[in-house]
Amino acid sequence: MTGSADPRPGRPRVVVAVPQRLRARFFAAGTWARLTDRAEVTVLDDHTDRDALAAALPGARALVTAWGAPRVDAELLDVADRLALVAHTGSAVAPYVTEEVFRRGVRVTQAGDAMARPVAEVALAFTLALLHRVHRFDHALRTGADWESAGRAPDRHEIHGSAVGVIGASRTGRAYLALCRALGARVAVTDPYLSPAGAEELGVQLLPLEALLERSRIVAVHAPATGETRHLLGARELARMPDGAGLVNTARSWLVDEDALLAELRTGRLDAAVDVFDAEPLPVHHPLRALPNVLLTPHQAAGTVECRLRLGSSAVEEVVRLLDGAPPVHAVGPEALARLD
């Protein structure tokens, strides 16, 4: 545990439970100075240490959290006598706060807006790669196929005019569909919370899941991980996708039955680009790694320099607004606990 470089008496105190490796990426010099100019900052280098957090919370006005931080529950709240804000540097807050936080009037904010653009861009990059079978060509050349064999692939398509289906009109889903529409794709969305008027405003067609799967050349998953969306795409749903179609998942593996997907991919009927997995790190000998019709990345869709700086800036701005007596910009309520990851 370390304290502020300038611990002036009477200043509000803020606890930053973000490890050193992430602090360097989240907080630009100006962002960090904005925080330390307004508050005495207690930094938890071992941000997963619950005892260290409990020792740091008494008297603190705000807590900034990162992935892996202990969940704030009644026991921690009992020692957090002045806590008014938990500012999470990620999107889903369920792993880090309990219902008791809201019950005691502590505000909770998240930085999900900062992640929408980079994840949408990766989903777009995946979409283009699948349409043009880039992953198949790369795999063939890297595994020693001769030139003529390496050049064989299923039919390729341009995104202009292609039917793209988006599952979930989330922040990321909306950013992704806007990028696809800008390139001329015919976009449809399935989302139980999106109204026909909302779909019209987005410039997309609103369809039931089954119809969307059956008409889409690319299906991109952007729904939240909730109890209702567990294995939203299973064997029955994947079988509805047309031959040669591609699945893009930069959201959560929770949404797709990985075993069912693997079975479909082994037939060669579908292609997929996946950033998220049931087991992370993905085991070295996992069968997905060997398939020529799969593009894989190690859960890095939101990992841009710009995104990480926005995550830190968003959390600091929420703390500053608290200290200024202003309402938070990215507050969430108890309903956010339904989002499991």
PyMOL commands that set and color helices and strands:
alter all, ss='L'
color gray80, all
select helices_A, chain A and resi 20-26+29-38+50-56+74-79+99-103+113-132+134-142+147-150+171-182+196-202+209-215+227-229+235-239+253-255+258-267+287-290+305-324+334-338
alter helices_A, ss='H'
color red, helices_A
select strands_A, chain A and resi 13-17+40-43+60-65+85-88+107-109+163-167+186-190+205-206+218-221+246-249+271-274+294-296+331-332
alter strands_A, ss='S'
color yellow, strands_A
deselect
rebuild
show_as cartoon
